[in-house]
Amino acid sequence: VQLQASGGGLVQPGGSLRLSCAASGSIFSINVMGWYRQAPGKQRELVAGITSGGSTNYADSVKGRFTASRDNAKNTVYLQMNSLRPEDTAVYYCRVVANVYVYWGQGTQVTVSS
């Protein structure tokens, strides 16, 4: 199973970005899909997760600003990020539980700066 993430970049505070992560390969089932992030000098942390049934959970710091969604037909998970803040700057990684194994994407940089 391979994960291809995209959508990162540089945005001003208050702006928006949308991340995508597509899973491909020999996939029989995908359970949880989600996003983590790691800022310089900090541990990787959960940002958002979404189950195959559409249930979501979010880090407190992003609730009300970020929205996770998924397209099961395309094996793709999205993260819509609004009202971005400088403290959201990090490398964002998608994480997928597929065929009972955990897979990580390559990471995409999100920088929020004026």
N, CA and C of each residue as an Amber inpcrd file, in Angstrom:
protein
   342
   0.8510000  -1.1860000   0.0000000   0.0000000   0.0000000   0.0000000
   0.8900000   1.2400000   0.0000000   0.5970000   2.1570000  -0.8950000
   1.3470000   3.4090000  -0.9840000   0.4000000   4.5730000  -0.7150000
   0.9410000   5.5910000  -0.0470000   0.1750000   6.7990000   0.2370000
   0.8280000   7.9790000  -0.4550000   0.0390000   8.7610000  -1.1440000
   0.5380000   9.9550000  -1.8230000  -0.2100000  11.1670000  -1.3080000
   0.5100000  12.0050000  -0.5850000  -0.0960000  13.2080000  -0.0060000
   0.2530000  14.4190000  -0.8480000  -0.6440000  15.3840000  -0.8450000
  -0.4130000  16.6210000  -1.5800000  -1.2310000  17.7440000  -0.9560000
  -0.9170000  18.9760000  -1.3720000  -1.7270000  20.1130000  -0.9680000
  -1.0770000  21.0630000   0.0100000   0.1080000  20.7520000   0.4980000
   0.7670000  21.6610000   1.4220000   1.2760000  22.9000000   0.7160000
   1.8080000  23.8320000   1.5070000   2.3440000  25.0440000   0.9220000
   2.4580000  26.1540000   1.9380000   2.6760000  27.3530000   1.4160000
   2.8130000  28.5530000   2.2390000   1.5160000  29.3520000   2.1650000
   0.9960000  29.7360000   3.3120000  -0.2480000  30.4960000   3.3540000
  -0.1470000  31.5340000   4.4570000  -0.8420000  32.6310000   4.2860000
  -0.8530000  33.6810000   5.3010000  -1.7900000  33.3050000   6.4500000
  -1.5530000  33.8490000   7.6150000  -2.4830000  33.6030000   8.7330000
  -3.9050000  33.9690000   8.3380000  -4.8290000  33.0990000   8.7280000
  -6.2240000  33.2780000   8.3600000  -6.6070000  32.6170000   7.0610000
  -5.6350000  32.1330000   6.3380000  -5.8890000  31.5000000   5.0540000
  -6.3100000  30.0460000   5.1800000  -6.4510000  29.4020000   4.0290000
  -6.9270000  28.0150000   3.9840000  -6.0470000  27.1720000   3.0670000
  -6.0070000  25.9070000   3.3860000  -5.3560000  24.9070000   2.5350000
  -6.1620000  23.6210000   2.6150000  -6.0400000  22.8050000   1.5770000
  -6.6890000  21.4970000   1.5890000  -5.6550000  20.4390000   1.2640000
  -5.4850000  19.5200000   2.1790000  -4.5710000  18.4070000   1.9740000
  -5.3450000  17.1920000   1.4650000  -4.6760000  16.4140000   0.6360000
  -5.2510000  15.1690000   0.1360000  -4.2430000  14.0440000   0.3320000
  -4.7420000  12.8520000   0.5270000  -3.8710000  11.6810000   0.6490000
  -4.5950000  10.4930000   0.0270000  -4.0110000   9.9670000  -1.0390000
  -4.6220000   8.8540000  -1.7560000  -3.8500000   7.5760000  -1.4850000
  -4.5600000   6.5280000  -1.1490000  -3.9610000   5.2140000  -0.9210000
  -4.1300000   4.3700000  -2.1750000  -3.0840000   3.6360000  -2.5200000
  -3.1440000   2.7670000  -3.6920000  -2.4000000   1.4750000  -3.4000000
  -2.6190000   0.4910000  -4.2440000  -1.9690000  -0.8010000  -4.0570000
  -2.9890000  -1.8850000  -3.7740000  -2.5330000  -2.9420000  -3.1270000
  -3.3940000  -4.0860000  -2.8200000  -4.1680000  -3.8040000  -1.5300000
  -5.2930000  -3.1610000  -1.7130000  -6.1020000  -2.7430000  -0.5680000
  -7.3650000  -3.5870000  -0.5100000  -7.5490000  -4.2720000   0.6010000
  -8.7610000  -5.0560000   0.8040000  -9.7550000  -4.3010000   1.6760000
  -9.2080000  -3.5710000   2.6230000 -10.0830000  -2.7700000   3.4810000
  -9.2780000  -1.6370000   4.0970000  -9.9480000  -0.5150000   4.2920000
  -9.3440000   0.6250000   4.9820000 -10.2440000   0.9840000   6.1430000
  -9.6740000   1.0500000   7.3120000 -10.4460000   1.4240000   8.4830000
 -10.2550000   2.9200000   8.7490000  -9.3670000   3.2540000   9.6090000
  -9.1980000   4.6590000   9.9780000  -8.2170000   5.3450000   9.0230000
  -8.5590000   6.5400000   8.6240000  -7.6610000   7.4060000   7.8630000
  -7.5120000   8.6850000   8.6660000  -6.3310000   9.2660000   8.6310000
  -6.1790000  10.4690000   9.4270000  -4.9350000  11.2510000   9.1020000
  -4.7860000  12.3130000   9.8670000  -3.6660000  13.2320000   9.6720000
  -2.9730000  13.4870000  11.0110000  -1.6610000  13.4940000  10.9560000
  -0.8200000  13.8770000  12.0760000   0.0680000  15.0220000  11.6060000
   0.6820000  15.6970000  12.5490000   1.6310000  16.7360000  12.1770000
   2.7860000  16.7690000  13.1610000   3.9020000  17.2540000  12.6750000
   5.0910000  17.3670000  13.5220000   5.7730000  18.6880000  13.2180000
   5.8250000  19.5370000  14.2430000   6.5170000  20.8070000  14.1420000
   7.9670000  20.6170000  14.6000000   8.8620000  21.4940000  14.1800000
  10.2680000  21.3640000  14.5770000  10.4290000  21.3180000  16.0930000
  11.1450000  20.3230000  16.5730000  11.3970000  20.2090000  17.9990000
  10.2570000  19.6530000  18.8110000   9.1890000  19.2370000  18.1420000
   8.0230000  18.7160000  18.8540000   7.7190000  17.2950000  18.3960000
   6.9310000  16.6090000  19.2140000   6.5230000  15.2640000  18.8640000
   5.4140000  15.2910000  17.8290000   5.3160000  14.2030000  17.0890000
   4.2200000  14.0820000  16.1470000   2.9090000  13.9580000  16.9290000
   1.8810000  14.6690000  16.4560000   0.6090000  14.6740000  17.1640000
  -0.5430000  14.4420000  16.2030000  -1.6060000  13.8630000  16.7420000
  -2.8090000  13.6450000  15.9610000  -3.4810000  14.9770000  15.6640000
  -3.8830000  15.1510000  14.4240000  -4.6570000  16.3260000  14.0300000
  -6.1250000  15.9430000  13.8840000  -6.3790000  14.9190000  13.0710000
  -7.7600000  14.4990000  12.8230000  -7.7760000  13.0660000  12.3260000
  -8.8450000  12.3710000  12.6660000  -9.0350000  11.0200000  12.1830000
 -10.4630000  10.8240000  11.7410000 -10.6590000   9.8940000  10.8070000
 -12.0010000   9.6160000  10.3160000 -12.1150000   8.1280000  10.0180000
 -13.1840000   7.5300000  10.5230000 -13.3830000   6.0940000  10.3250000
 -14.0660000   5.8290000   8.9900000 -14.1690000   4.5580000   8.6450000
 -14.8300000   4.1900000   7.3960000 -16.3040000   4.5870000   7.4140000
 -16.8720000   4.7040000   8.6010000 -18.2670000   5.1160000   8.7070000
 -18.4620000   6.6150000   8.7600000 -17.3580000   7.3520000   8.7660000
 -17.4510000   8.8070000   8.7400000 -17.3450000   9.4940000  10.0920000
 -17.1490000   8.7320000  11.1650000 -16.9630000   9.3580000  12.4690000
 -15.5960000  10.0350000  12.5230000 -15.5720000  11.2110000  13.1110000
 -14.3370000  11.9910000  13.1420000 -13.9250000  12.3270000  14.5700000
 -12.6490000  12.5830000  14.7370000 -12.1370000  13.1360000  15.9870000
 -11.0310000  14.1050000  15.6400000 -10.8980000  15.1240000  16.4650000
  -9.9550000  16.2010000  16.1880000  -9.1630000  16.5690000  17.4300000
  -7.9580000  17.0790000  17.1980000  -7.2130000  17.6860000  18.2920000
  -7.9530000  18.9440000  18.7290000  -7.9120000  19.2420000  20.0130000
  -8.6130000  20.4220000  20.5130000  -8.1550000  21.6860000  19.8070000
  -6.8990000  21.7450000  19.4460000  -6.3420000  22.9600000  18.8610000
  -6.8720000  23.2610000  17.4550000  -7.4980000  22.2660000  16.8150000
  -7.9820000  22.4850000  15.4430000  -9.4930000  22.3890000  15.3270000
 -10.1650000  22.0350000  16.4040000 -11.6240000  21.9110000  16.3530000
 -12.2530000  23.2180000  15.9070000 -13.1980000  23.0990000  14.9750000
 -13.8860000  24.2710000  14.4620000 -13.1570000  24.9470000  13.3110000
 -11.9160000  24.5420000  13.0600000 -11.1430000  25.1460000  11.9620000
 -10.8020000  24.1260000  10.8770000 -10.5420000  22.8940000  11.2910000
 -10.1480000  21.8430000  10.3390000 -11.2930000  20.8440000  10.1840000
 -11.4200000  20.3030000   8.9880000 -12.4330000  19.2830000   8.7210000
 -11.8210000  18.1430000   7.9360000 -11.9450000  16.9400000   8.4790000
 -11.4790000  15.7400000   7.7840000 -12.6420000  15.1050000   7.0400000
 -12.3710000  14.6060000   5.8510000 -13.3780000  13.8920000   5.0790000
 -12.6770000  12.8120000   4.2690000 -13.4510000  11.9130000   3.6920000
 -12.8510000  10.8420000   2.9110000 -13.7840000  10.4320000   1.7940000
 -13.1680000   9.9260000   0.7350000 -13.8980000   9.3650000  -0.3910000
 -13.5140000   7.9000000  -0.4440000 -14.3760000   7.0430000   0.0410000
 -14.0460000   5.6230000   0.1330000 -13.8570000   4.9830000  -1.2410000
 -14.5580000   5.4850000  -2.2410000 -14.4200000   4.9250000  -3.5920000
 -13.0340000   5.2130000  -4.1620000 -12.4360000   6.3080000  -3.7130000
 -11.1160000   6.7020000  -4.2030000 -10.0040000   6.4160000  -3.1960000
 -10.3660000   5.8270000  -2.0540000  -9.3750000   5.5510000  -0.9990000
  -8.5750000   6.8070000  -0.6620000  -9.2710000   7.9080000  -0.5460000
  -8.6200000   9.2010000  -0.3430000  -9.1900000   9.8930000   0.8820000
  -8.2960000  10.4930000   1.6450000  -8.6910000  11.2860000   2.8060000
  -8.2550000  12.7310000   2.5730000  -9.0750000  13.6330000   3.0580000
  -8.8240000  15.0660000   2.8700000  -8.7650000  15.7580000   4.2340000
  -8.0840000  16.8870000   4.2580000  -8.0880000  17.7410000   5.4470000
  -8.2530000  19.1800000   4.9760000  -9.4230000  19.7240000   5.2020000
  -9.6730000  21.1290000   4.8980000  -9.2620000  21.9490000   6.1110000
  -8.3280000  22.8510000   5.9120000  -7.7880000  23.6510000   7.0060000
  -8.1370000  25.1130000   6.7600000  -8.9420000  25.6730000   7.6350000
  -9.3410000  27.0700000   7.5440000  -8.8010000  27.8430000   8.7440000
  -8.8180000  29.1480000   8.6220000  -8.3670000  30.0290000   9.7080000
  -7.0090000  29.5910000  10.2390000  -6.1070000  29.3470000   9.3310000
  -4.7910000  28.8430000   9.7140000  -4.0260000  29.8590000  10.5490000
  -3.2440000  29.3090000  11.4780000  -2.4510000  30.1140000  12.4020000
  -0.9790000  29.7490000  12.2550000  -0.0890000  30.6430000  12.6490000
   1.3430000  30.3040000  12.5840000   1.6850000  29.0160000  13.3320000
   0.9840000  28.7520000  14.4120000   1.2690000  27.5320000  15.1860000
   0.8030000  26.2660000  14.4910000   0.1140000  26.3890000  13.3690000
  -0.2420000  25.2120000  12.5720000   0.9040000  24.7910000  11.6470000
   1.9520000  25.5850000  11.6110000   3.0970000  25.2580000  10.7700000
   3.7270000  23.9420000  11.2150000   3.8490000  23.0150000  10.2730000
   4.3720000  21.6850000  10.5860000   4.4360000  20.8690000   9.3030000
   5.0590000  19.7190000   9.4090000   4.9460000  18.7120000   8.3540000
   3.7390000  17.8540000   8.6860000   2.8370000  17.7290000   7.7460000
   1.6120000  16.9650000   7.9450000   1.7500000  15.5980000   7.2700000
   1.4080000  14.5700000   8.0300000   1.5010000  13.1970000   7.5520000
   0.1200000  12.5500000   7.5460000  -0.1930000  11.8700000   6.4730000
  -1.4100000  11.0730000   6.5110000  -1.0680000   9.6840000   7.0470000
  -2.0220000   9.1050000   7.7060000  -1.8760000   7.7840000   8.3070000
  -3.1220000   6.9800000   7.9760000  -2.8890000   5.7670000   7.4890000
  -4.0020000   4.9310000   7.0550000  -3.8450000   3.5360000   7.6490000
  -4.9220000   3.0070000   8.1780000  -4.9450000   1.6190000   8.6230000
  -5.6230000   0.8150000   7.5160000  -4.8180000   0.0590000   6.7820000
  -5.3130000  -0.7080000   5.6400000  -4.8750000  -2.1600000   5.7850000
  -5.8120000  -3.0520000   5.5870000  -5.4980000  -4.4860000   5.7000000
  -4.8800000  -4.7970000   7.0670000  -5.3530000  -4.1290000   8.0830000
  -4.9450000  -4.1810000   9.5010000  -3.5400000  -3.6660000   9.7580000
  -2.8530000  -3.1690000   8.7520000  -1.5360000  -2.5850000   8.9520000
  -1.6290000  -1.0530000   8.9240000  -0.6420000  -0.4060000   9.5400000
  -0.5850000   1.0480000   9.5770000   0.4230000   1.5360000   8.5410000
   0.0050000   2.4860000   7.7410000   0.8650000   3.0710000   6.7160000
   0.9100000   4.5800000   6.9190000   2.0940000   5.1450000   6.6080000
   2.2920000   6.5940000   6.7280000   2.6500000   7.1710000   5.3650000
   2.1210000   8.3590000   5.0830000   2.5160000   9.0770000   3.8970000
   3.8570000   9.7520000   4.0990000   4.3420000  10.3910000   3.0460000
   5.6920000  10.9550000   3.0630000   5.7710000  12.3120000   3.7420000
   4.6400000  12.9100000   4.0550000   4.6640000  14.2080000   4.7030000
   4.6090000  15.3530000   3.7050000   3.8440000  16.3630000   4.0650000
   3.7580000  17.5590000   3.2330000   3.8610000  18.7820000   4.1440000
   4.6820000  19.7370000   3.7440000   4.9640000  20.9010000   4.5870000
   3.8350000  21.9200000   4.4800000   3.3800000  22.3750000   5.6250000
   2.4370000  23.4900000   5.7120000   3.1050000  24.5990000   6.5110000
   3.2170000  25.7540000   5.9030000   3.8300000  26.9090000   6.5620000
   2.8330000  28.0540000   6.5740000   2.5570000  28.5520000   7.7610000
   1.6280000  29.6710000   7.9240000   2.4380000  30.8740000   8.3930000
   2.5670000  31.8350000   7.5140000   3.4180000  32.9800000   7.8180000
   3.0210000  34.1620000   6.9540000   3.1960000  35.3610000   7.5230000
   2.9440000  36.5680000   6.7430000   4.2310000  37.0720000   6.1120000
